[in-house]
Amino acid sequence: MSYSVGEVASLAGVTVRTLHHYDEIGLLVPGGRSHAGHRRYDDADLDRLQQILFYRELGFPLEEIARLVDDPDTDPTELLRRQHRLLTARIERLTKMAAAVEHALEARKMGIQLTPEERFEVFGREHDWEALDREAEERWGGTGAWAESRRRTARYTRADWERIKAEAQDIERRFAEALAAGTPAGSPAAMDLAEEHRAHISRHFYECGHEMHTGLADMYVADERFTAHYEAVRPGLARYVHDAVHANALRRS
């Protein structure tokens, strides 16, 4: 039994371009070719793709994924044990929800020192600013990151907020362009954008380490408000930014 590249893309939920890229870099070379020279994937190829996508979901860079799936000393049982350990570690990290602080501060940062009228003019009318402020302060008002953000943003003028918003939109635009071009989230280019995103937060609001940054990225796919924001820029962008942030954190760990 063999499958075309289109069939595999549909089964796995990835793009044909992604499969082409995996072939080009030697990560997933199809086991056969049709008479016309088209890629044909067998069951062993699908098993390998499943492992690749598992590690990609955990944020591993493609170079590290290649090393893991090509390790000749790893048997299938040990591979499952390794995956279980990785999933358990991720669950523990998520349950800490350190990034909940970032969630609140992302909402809070959208205009702390602006009047309601100015908030609407700068950021639009799709948010209930007073409700976001109340939610954020009730849940995280006693944290150090909250205090740091309040101290910094208290000095910001409307012009400051407009500049900060423009910087954020520029990063989002370039993320969207990378996604549209088929650039893998674990590529150096996408990880560099993730690092720029993290630096933007640290520069304007609070010191955002890589662990906090990955937690914030988790909120992009877990909280429908964040997801809707990124999906409005480009479909699939919330997951793409999430994956790039996790890959960047692993690269720098």
Phi, psi and omega in degrees: 000128177225162187228147175283167180296326178293320179295318179294318179301317179293318180296318187270347182074032177239173180270156174300323180297324177298316179295321176300317181296317179299323178294315184298325182266002177081010181283321178217092179266120182301148185287346182206177177223148175283174178299333179273002178089009180278149180297138174228128184253135177258183184297324178296323177296320179294321176299317180295319179298322178300317178294319179300313183291328175298309181292327177295321178299327178279358175093011181289139173296153183299325179298320179289323178299317180301319180295320182292314184283343180263002182295113184289345183269000183259120175268165184304321180294316179295325178299318177295320178297319179298316180296321178297318179298317181295318178295319180298317179297321180293318179299318179298319180294319181293324182294335176293328176052041175302331182286355175300331176297316179296322177304310181295317184288329175297321176290317184293327187292344186283055170113043186304316186261015180262151173288163177306319180297318180292323178300314180298321182292321184277315190249355181094181188248014185277355182245145170268090189298318181295319178295318178298317179300314181296316180299314182296314183291323180296324186270325188225019184297340182265007184273158178294322180295322177299313181298319181295317179295319179298319181295315182292311188286344179300336182268352187284137175263176176301320179297322178298313181297321179295322178292316180297317178298318180297320178297315180297318180294327178294319178295316179298320180298316181289328171300314181297321179294321179295318178298315181297328181279355181081017178291122182299146181296335179269009180282158177304321182297314180291322179293325176296322176295320178298320178294323177295322177298314179297318180295326178298317179295313181297324183290323189254340189231302184198160180290114186250099177287174184292325178294317177296323182295319178294325177296319177297319179297325177299325179292334180297331180255347182262332183254121186297336179290316177293315181302315181298323179299310183288323180295333177290333177285312176197133177304134180089357186288326180301312179294322181296314179296317177305310183295321180294320179296316180295318178298319179295321179296319178292323179299326186259006180278000000 
